[in-house]
Amino acid sequence: MSETTGPGLQGVTAASAFAGMRRVSPVVFRAGCPDCRGRFELAAGALRLAIGATSRTTFYSFTCPECGSAVRKPAGERIVELLTGGGVRTLRLHSTV
């Protein structure tokens, strides 16, 4: 592997730059289905977050892995913070007014 050059980077290799980094575990979220009452864990990629202008239009959604139902639940500030911090894809809804 070649050494990186540039201001302050003389002699830095990719291996030395990433030395000491630990593997990060994927984030999982606990969820439940109101239809089948199933309880499970979902990866960030299985969830979608929609942020609207009000708390009534801010929600997260997923498909239940047990029964296949489309689930939509309200998302308060704390839930929004956790989901965005965990890498859940976010859609910002804009009002037409």
N, CA, C and O atoms as a GROMACS GRO file, in nm:
protein
  388
    1MET      N    1   0.084  -0.116   0.000
    1MET     CA    2   0.000   0.000   0.000
    1MET      C    3   0.089   0.123   0.000
    1MET      O    4   0.189   0.127   0.071
    2SER      N    5   0.053   0.223  -0.079
    2SER     CA    6   0.138   0.341  -0.089
    2SER      C    7   0.110   0.438   0.025
    2SER      O    8   0.004   0.436   0.086
    3GLU      N    9   0.210   0.521   0.052
    3GLU     CA   10   0.196   0.620   0.159
    3GLU      C   11   0.122   0.741   0.106
    3GLU      O   12   0.139   0.781  -0.009
    4THR      N   13   0.038   0.800   0.191
    4THR     CA   14  -0.035   0.921   0.156
    4THR      C   15   0.056   1.040   0.173
    4THR      O   16   0.131   1.050   0.270
    5THR      N   17   0.050   1.131   0.078
    5THR     CA   18   0.133   1.250   0.089
    5THR      C   19   0.046   1.373   0.094
    5THR      O   20  -0.070   1.370   0.052
    6GLY      N   21   0.100   1.479   0.145
    6GLY     CA   22   0.028   1.604   0.159
    6GLY      C   23   0.069   1.669   0.288
    6GLY      O   24   0.141   1.609   0.368
    7PRO      N   25   0.024   1.791   0.312
    7PRO     CA   26   0.062   1.862   0.435
    7PRO      C   27   0.023   1.783   0.559
    7PRO      O   28  -0.095   1.752   0.578
    8GLY      N   29   0.118   1.751   0.642
    8GLY     CA   30   0.091   1.680   0.768
    8GLY      C   31   0.062   1.532   0.753
    8GLY      O   32   0.034   1.466   0.852
    9LEU      N   33   0.069   1.478   0.633
    9LEU     CA   34   0.034   1.338   0.611
    9LEU      C   35   0.153   1.256   0.564
    9LEU      O   36   0.134   1.142   0.520
   10GLN      N   37   0.272   1.309   0.572
   10GLN     CA   38   0.392   1.237   0.530
   10GLN      C   39   0.401   1.104   0.604
   10GLN      O   40   0.399   1.101   0.727
   11GLY      N   41   0.412   0.996   0.530
   11GLY     CA   42   0.437   0.866   0.590
   11GLY      C   43   0.315   0.796   0.649
   11GLY      O   44   0.329   0.695   0.717
   12VAL      N   45   0.196   0.848   0.624
   12VAL     CA   46   0.075   0.786   0.678
   12VAL      C   47   0.024   0.684   0.576
   12VAL      O   48   0.003   0.718   0.459
   13THR      N   49   0.003   0.563   0.621
   13THR     CA   50  -0.054   0.460   0.534
   13THR      C   51  -0.198   0.437   0.576
   13THR      O   52  -0.239   0.475   0.686
   14ALA      N   53  -0.275   0.376   0.489
   14ALA     CA   54  -0.414   0.345   0.522
   14ALA      C   55  -0.419   0.255   0.646
   14ALA      O   56  -0.505   0.274   0.733
   15ALA      N   57  -0.329   0.159   0.653
   15ALA     CA   58  -0.327   0.068   0.768
   15ALA      C   59  -0.301   0.143   0.898
   15ALA      O   60  -0.366   0.114   0.999
   16SER      N   61  -0.206   0.238   0.897
   16SER     CA   62  -0.178   0.310   1.021
   16SER      C   63  -0.288   0.411   1.054
   16SER      O   64  -0.314   0.438   1.172
   17ALA      N   65  -0.354   0.466   0.953
   17ALA     CA   66  -0.462   0.561   0.977
   17ALA      C   67  -0.581   0.495   1.045
   17ALA      O   68  -0.649   0.556   1.127
   18PHE      N   69  -0.606   0.368   1.011
   18PHE     CA   70  -0.721   0.299   1.067
   18PHE      C   71  -0.684   0.206   1.182
   18PHE      O   72  -0.771   0.136   1.235
   19ALA      N   73  -0.558   0.203   1.221
   19ALA     CA   74  -0.514   0.118   1.332
   19ALA      C   75  -0.586   0.161   1.459
   19ALA      O   76  -0.598   0.280   1.486
   20GLY      N   77  -0.631   0.068   1.534
   20GLY     CA   78  -0.698   0.098   1.661
   20GLY      C   79  -0.848   0.115   1.647
   20GLY      O   80  -0.918   0.119   1.748
   21MET      N   81  -0.899   0.126   1.525
   21MET     CA   82  -1.045   0.137   1.508
   21MET      C   83  -1.106   0.000   1.534
   21MET      O   84  -1.053  -0.103   1.494
   22ARG      N   85  -1.218   0.004   1.601
   22ARG     CA   86  -1.288  -0.121   1.629
   22ARG      C   87  -1.405  -0.136   1.533
   22ARG      O   88  -1.455  -0.040   1.476
   23ARG      N   89  -1.445  -0.258   1.518
   23ARG     CA   90  -1.562  -0.286   1.434
   23ARG      C   91  -1.686  -0.236   1.507
   23ARG      O   92  -1.700  -0.256   1.628
   24VAL      N   93  -1.774  -0.171   1.435
   24VAL     CA   94  -1.895  -0.117   1.494
   24VAL      C   95  -2.010  -0.214   1.469
   24VAL      O   96  -2.030  -0.260   1.356
   25SER      N   97  -2.085  -0.245   1.573
   25SER     CA   98  -2.201  -0.332   1.558
   25SER      C   99  -2.314  -0.256   1.492
   25SER      O  100  -2.333  -0.137   1.518
   26PRO      N  101  -2.390  -0.322   1.405
   26PRO     CA  102  -2.501  -0.254   1.341
   26PRO      C  103  -2.608  -0.216   1.445
   26PRO      O  104  -2.629  -0.289   1.542
   27VAL      N  105  -2.673  -0.104   1.424
   27VAL     CA  106  -2.778  -0.058   1.514
   27VAL      C  107  -2.906  -0.135   1.485
   27VAL      O  108  -2.942  -0.153   1.369
   28VAL      N  109  -2.972  -0.181   1.589
   28VAL     CA  110  -3.103  -0.245   1.574
   28VAL      C  111  -3.202  -0.175   1.666
   28VAL      O  112  -3.165  -0.124   1.772
   29PHE      N  113  -3.327  -0.173   1.624
   29PHE     CA  114  -3.433  -0.108   1.699
   29PHE      C  115  -3.538  -0.211   1.735
   29PHE      O  116  -3.574  -0.296   1.653
   30ARG      N  117  -3.588  -0.205   1.856
   30ARG     CA  118  -3.697  -0.293   1.898
   30ARG      C  119  -3.827  -0.232   1.851
   30ARG      O  120  -3.849  -0.112   1.861
   31ALA      N  121  -3.914  -0.317   1.800
   31ALA     CA  122  -4.042  -0.270   1.750
   31ALA      C  123  -4.149  -0.375   1.777
   31ALA      O  124  -4.118  -0.489   1.811
   32GLY      N  125  -4.272  -0.334   1.761
   32GLY     CA  126  -4.383  -0.425   1.779
   32GLY      C  127  -4.491  -0.398   1.677
   32GLY      O  128  -4.507  -0.285   1.631
   33CYS      N  129  -4.564  -0.500   1.641
   33CYS     CA  130  -4.671  -0.488   1.543
   33CYS      C  131  -4.805  -0.483   1.615
   33CYS      O  132  -4.837  -0.572   1.695
   34PRO      N  133  -4.885  -0.380   1.589
   34PRO     CA  134  -5.015  -0.371   1.654
   34PRO      C  135  -5.115  -0.474   1.600
   34PRO      O  136  -5.215  -0.504   1.666
   35ASP      N  137  -5.091  -0.530   1.481
   35ASP     CA  138  -5.184  -0.627   1.423
   35ASP      C  139  -5.164  -0.767   1.478
   35ASP      O  140  -5.259  -0.828   1.529
   36CYS      N  141  -5.041  -0.819   1.470
   36CYS     CA  142  -5.017  -0.957   1.514
   36CYS      C  143  -4.956  -0.964   1.654
   36CYS      O  144  -4.937  -1.072   1.710
   37ARG      N  145  -4.926  -0.847   1.711
   37ARG     CA  146  -4.864  -0.836   1.845
   37ARG      C  147  -4.722  -0.894   1.851
   37ARG      O  148  -4.670  -0.920   1.959
   38GLY      N  149  -4.661  -0.914   1.734
   38GLY     CA  150  -4.524  -0.963   1.729
   38GLY      C  151  -4.427  -0.860   1.784
   38GLY      O  152  -4.449  -0.740   1.768
   39ARG      N  153  -4.320  -0.906   1.848
   39ARG     CA  154  -4.212  -0.821   1.899
   39ARG      C  155  -4.085  -0.867   1.831
   39ARG      O  156  -4.059  -0.987   1.824
   40PHE      N  157  -4.004  -0.772   1.781
   40PHE     CA  158  -3.887  -0.810   1.704
   40PHE      C  159  -3.788  -0.695   1.702
   40PHE      O  160  -3.815  -0.586   1.753
   41GLU      N  161  -3.673  -0.719   1.643
   41GLU     CA  162  -3.571  -0.617   1.624
   41GLU      C  163  -3.556  -0.592   1.475
   41GLU      O  164  -3.558  -0.685   1.395
   42LEU      N  165  -3.540  -0.464   1.440
   42LEU     CA  166  -3.525  -0.426   1.300
   42LEU      C  167  -3.397  -0.348   1.280
   42LEU      O  168  -3.359  -0.266   1.364
   43ALA      N  169  -3.331  -0.372   1.169
   43ALA     CA  170  -3.213  -0.293   1.132
   43ALA      C  171  -3.261  -0.156   1.083
   43ALA      O  172  -3.377  -0.140   1.046
   44ALA      N  173  -3.172  -0.060   1.084
   44ALA     CA  174  -3.205   0.076   1.041
   44ALA      C  175  -3.263   0.077   0.899
   44ALA      O  176  -3.352   0.157   0.870
   45GLY      N  177  -3.214  -0.009   0.813
   45GLY     CA  178  -3.262  -0.013   0.676
   45GLY      C  179  -3.406  -0.059   0.660
   45GLY      O  180  -3.466  -0.039   0.555
   46ALA      N  181  -3.463  -0.120   0.763
   46ALA     CA  182  -3.602  -0.168   0.757
   46ALA      C  183  -3.702  -0.061   0.800
   46ALA      O  184  -3.823  -0.081   0.789
   47LEU      N  185  -3.652   0.051   0.849
   47LEU     CA  186  -3.739   0.159   0.898
   47LEU      C  187  -3.730   0.281   0.808
   47LEU      O  188  -3.629   0.303   0.742
   48ARG      N  189  -3.836   0.360   0.806
   48ARG     CA  190  -3.840   0.489   0.738
   48ARG      C  191  -3.895   0.591   0.836
   48ARG      O  192  -3.987   0.560   0.912
   49LEU      N  193  -3.839   0.710   0.834
   49LEU     CA  194  -3.884   0.817   0.922
   49LEU      C  195  -3.931   0.932   0.835
   49LEU      O  196  -3.860   0.976   0.745
   50ALA      N  197  -4.051   0.981   0.861
   50ALA     CA  198  -4.106   1.097   0.790
   50ALA      C  199  -4.121   1.210   0.892
   50ALA      O  200  -4.189   1.194   0.993
   51ILE      N  201  -4.057   1.323   0.865
   51ILE     CA  202  -4.064   1.437   0.955
   51ILE      C  203  -4.150   1.544   0.890
   51ILE      O  204  -4.116   1.600   0.786
   52GLY      N  205  -4.264   1.570   0.954
   52GLY     CA  206  -4.357   1.670   0.904
   52GLY      C  207  -4.347   1.800   0.980
   52GLY      O  208  -4.260   1.817   1.066
   53ALA      N  209  -4.437   1.892   0.949
   53ALA     CA  210  -4.438   2.024   1.011
   53ALA      C  211  -4.487   2.019   1.155
   53ALA      O  212  -4.456   2.108   1.234
   54THR      N  213  -4.563   1.916   1.190
   54THR     CA  214  -4.618   1.904   1.326
   54THR      C  215  -4.594   1.763   1.378
   54THR      O  216  -4.550   1.674   1.305
   55SER      N  217  -4.623   1.745   1.506
   55SER     CA  218  -4.608   1.611   1.565
   55SER      C  219  -4.708   1.513   1.504
   55SER      O  220  -4.683   1.392   1.504
   56ARG      N  221  -4.820   1.562   1.453
   56ARG     CA  222  -4.920   1.474   1.390
   56ARG      C  223  -4.873   1.422   1.255
   56ARG      O  224  -4.924   1.320   1.208
   57THR      N  225  -4.778   1.491   1.194
   57THR     CA  226  -4.730   1.448   1.062
   57THR      C  227  -4.588   1.393   1.067
   57THR      O  228  -4.522   1.380   0.963
   58THR      N  229  -4.540   1.362   1.186
   58THR     CA  230  -4.408   1.302   1.203
   58THR      C  231  -4.426   1.159   1.251
   58THR      O  232  -4.488   1.135   1.355
   59PHE      N  233  -4.374   1.064   1.175
   59PHE     CA  234  -4.398   0.923   1.207
   59PHE      C  235  -4.285   0.837   1.150
   59PHE      O  236  -4.207   0.881   1.066
   60TYR      N  237  -4.279   0.713   1.199
   60TYR     CA  238  -4.189   0.615   1.139
   60TYR      C  239  -4.273   0.498   1.092
   60TYR      O  240  -4.383   0.475   1.142
   61SER      N  241  -4.220   0.425   0.997
   61SER     CA  242  -4.296   0.312   0.942
   61SER      C  243  -4.203   0.197   0.909
   61SER      O  244  -4.083   0.214   0.890
   62PHE      N  245  -4.262   0.079   0.904
   62PHE     CA  246  -4.191  -0.043   0.869
   62PHE      C  247  -4.292  -0.149   0.830
   62PHE      O  248  -4.412  -0.133   0.854
   63THR      N  249  -4.245  -0.256   0.771
   63THR     CA  250  -4.329  -0.371   0.740
   63THR      C  251  -4.301  -0.478   0.844
   63THR      O  252  -4.186  -0.513   0.868
   64CYS      N  253  -4.406  -0.529   0.906
   64CYS     CA  254  -4.390  -0.633   1.009
   64CYS      C  255  -4.328  -0.757   0.945
   64CYS      O  256  -4.382  -0.810   0.848
   65PRO      N  257  -4.216  -0.804   1.000
   65PRO     CA  258  -4.152  -0.924   0.943
   65PRO      C  259  -4.229  -1.052   0.972
   65PRO      O  260  -4.201  -1.155   0.912
   66GLU      N  261  -4.324  -1.046   1.065
   66GLU     CA  262  -4.399  -1.167   1.101
   66GLU      C  263  -4.529  -1.182   1.022
   66GLU      O  264  -4.560  -1.292   0.976
   67CYS      N  265  -4.605  -1.072   1.005
   67CYS     CA  266  -4.734  -1.084   0.935
   67CYS      C  267  -4.740  -1.005   0.805
   67CYS      O  268  -4.836  -1.019   0.729
   68GLY      N  269  -4.640  -0.921   0.779
   68GLY     CA  270  -4.636  -0.845   0.655
   68GLY      C  271  -4.718  -0.717   0.654
   68GLY      O  272  -4.728  -0.651   0.550
   69SER      N  273  -4.776  -0.680   0.767
   69SER     CA  274  -4.856  -0.556   0.774
   69SER      C  275  -4.767  -0.433   0.764
   69SER      O  276  -4.655  -0.431   0.815
   70ALA      N  277  -4.820  -0.330   0.700
   70ALA     CA  278  -4.753  -0.200   0.698
   70ALA      C  279  -4.787  -0.131   0.830
   70ALA      O  280  -4.904  -0.114   0.864
   71VAL      N  281  -4.684  -0.092   0.904
   71VAL     CA  282  -4.703  -0.031   1.036
   71VAL      C  283  -4.656   0.113   1.031
   71VAL      O  284  -4.549   0.143   0.977
   72ARG      N  285  -4.735   0.202   1.087
   72ARG     CA  286  -4.701   0.344   1.096
   72ARG      C  287  -4.727   0.389   1.238
   72ARG      O  288  -4.837   0.372   1.291
   73LYS      N  289  -4.623   0.448   1.302
   73LYS     CA  290  -4.635   0.491   1.440
   73LYS      C  291  -4.586   0.636   1.455
   73LYS      O  292  -4.495   0.678   1.383
   74PRO      N  293  -4.646   0.710   1.546
   74PRO     CA  294  -4.601   0.849   1.568
   74PRO      C  295  -4.459   0.852   1.623
   74PRO      O  296  -4.417   0.762   1.695
   75ALA      N  297  -4.387   0.958   1.588
   75ALA     CA  298  -4.248   0.973   1.634
   75ALA      C  299  -4.232   1.109   1.701
   75ALA      O  300  -4.236   1.213   1.635
   76GLY      N  301  -4.215   1.107   1.832
   76GLY     CA  302  -4.187   1.229   1.906
   76GLY      C  303  -4.041   1.267   1.890
   76GLY      O  304  -3.966   1.200   1.819
   77GLU      N  305  -4.002   1.374   1.956
   77GLU     CA  306  -3.865   1.425   1.943
   77GLU      C  307  -3.759   1.321   1.977
   77GLU      O  308  -3.661   1.307   1.905
   78ARG      N  309  -3.779   1.247   2.085
   78ARG     CA  310  -3.680   1.148   2.128
   78ARG      C  311  -3.667   1.035   2.025
   78ARG      O  312  -3.556   0.991   1.994
   79ILE      N  313  -3.780   0.988   1.973
   79ILE     CA  314  -3.778   0.882   1.872
   79ILE      C  315  -3.707   0.931   1.746
   79ILE      O  316  -3.627   0.858   1.688
   80VAL      N  317  -3.737   1.054   1.704
   80VAL     CA  318  -3.670   1.111   1.586
   80VAL      C  319  -3.519   1.115   1.608
   80VAL      O  320  -3.442   1.080   1.520
   81GLU      N  321  -3.479   1.158   1.727
   81GLU     CA  322  -3.336   1.166   1.760
   81GLU      C  323  -3.271   1.027   1.754
   81GLU      O  324  -3.163   1.012   1.696
   82LEU      N  325  -3.334   0.927   1.811
   82LEU     CA  326  -3.278   0.791   1.812
   82LEU      C  327  -3.271   0.733   1.671
   82LEU      O  328  -3.170   0.673   1.633
   83LEU      N  329  -3.377   0.750   1.595
   83LEU     CA  330  -3.380   0.692   1.460
   83LEU      C  331  -3.280   0.760   1.367
   83LEU      O  332  -3.209   0.693   1.292
   84THR      N  333  -3.273   0.892   1.370
   84THR     CA  334  -3.177   0.960   1.283
   84THR      C  335  -3.034   0.928   1.325
   84THR      O  336  -2.947   0.910   1.240
   85GLY      N  337  -3.009   0.922   1.456
   85GLY     CA  338  -2.876   0.887   1.506
   85GLY      C  339  -2.836   0.745   1.472
   85GLY      O  340  -2.717   0.714   1.462
   86GLY      N  341  -2.935   0.659   1.454
   86GLY     CA  342  -2.908   0.519   1.421
   86GLY      C  343  -2.903   0.490   1.273
   86GLY      O  344  -2.890   0.375   1.232
   87GLY      N  345  -2.914   0.595   1.191
   87GLY     CA  346  -2.899   0.576   1.047
   87GLY      C  347  -3.025   0.545   0.970
   87GLY      O  348  -3.016   0.500   0.855
   88VAL      N  349  -3.142   0.567   1.028
   88VAL     CA  350  -3.267   0.542   0.957
   88VAL      C  351  -3.286   0.648   0.849
   88VAL      O  352  -3.266   0.767   0.874
   89ARG      N  353  -3.324   0.605   0.731
   89ARG     CA  354  -3.348   0.700   0.621
   89ARG      C  355  -3.465   0.790   0.656
   89ARG      O  356  -3.568   0.746   0.706
   90THR      N  357  -3.446   0.919   0.627
   90THR     CA  358  -3.544   1.020   0.667
   90THR      C  359  -3.598   1.095   0.547
   90THR      O  360  -3.524   1.131   0.455
   91LEU      N  361  -3.728   1.117   0.550
   91LEU     CA  362  -3.796   1.195   0.448
   91LEU      C  363  -3.854   1.317   0.518
   91LEU      O  364  -3.928   1.303   0.615
   92ARG      N  365  -3.822   1.435   0.469
   92ARG     CA  366  -3.878   1.559   0.526
   92ARG      C  367  -4.000   1.597   0.443
   92ARG      O  368  -3.990   1.620   0.323
   93LEU      N  369  -4.114   1.604   0.510
   93LEU     CA  370  -4.238   1.643   0.444
   93LEU      C  371  -4.252   1.793   0.449
   93LEU      O  372  -4.236   1.853   0.555
   94HIS      N  373  -4.281   1.855   0.338
   94HIS     CA  374  -4.296   2.000   0.332
   94HIS      C  375  -4.443   2.035   0.313
   94HIS      O  376  -4.514   1.969   0.238
   95SER      N  377  -4.486   2.140   0.381
   95SER     CA  378  -4.624   2.184   0.366
   95SER      C  379  -4.638   2.260   0.234
   95SER      O  380  -4.540   2.314   0.182
   96THR      N  381  -4.759   2.264   0.181
   96THR     CA  382  -4.784   2.335   0.055
   96THR      C  383  -4.830   2.478   0.080
   96THR      O  384  -4.858   2.552  -0.014
   97VAL      N  385  -4.837   2.516   0.206
   97VAL     CA  386  -4.883   2.652   0.240
   97VAL      C  387  -4.768   2.748   0.241
   97VAL      O  388  -4.787   2.866   0.268
   0.00000   0.00000   0.00000
